[in-house]
């Protein structure tokens, strides 16, 4: 087991020089998640919700706390390749699905374009809509939605 003493750490014990923070950049900025991490987190949230899973359900299956899953979904913590693989296996989706644009992404984009305050309303509608088993009921709801929206 490695112990910290003064400025030394595991890097020193392994003979590796710890990377310094670039001038003018704080350590916290260097580790901040990129916009792609936020998009990946949103896709994770969308997939988890579409499977009807809670944060806790998913956390237990991949061996982390639900708070860690929250951080992944918020894009504040980066997903490692191994965590992404575990998520893919447990959720039963190919890894590339985490990188594809989804219906939820389209709804969020449309909501921003239309200046809708809570894009989750549209996402919740879409999630519930796809769970309706009757093709006739889905058709009627779609027709009603089109009429109410003022679109031909």
PyMOL commands that set and color helices and strands:
alter all, ss='L'
color gray80, all
select helices_A, chain A and resi 10-13+27-30+35-50+55-62+66-74+81-91+95-99+103-113+120-129+135-149
alter helices_A, ss='H'
color red, helices_A
deselect
rebuild
show_as cartoon
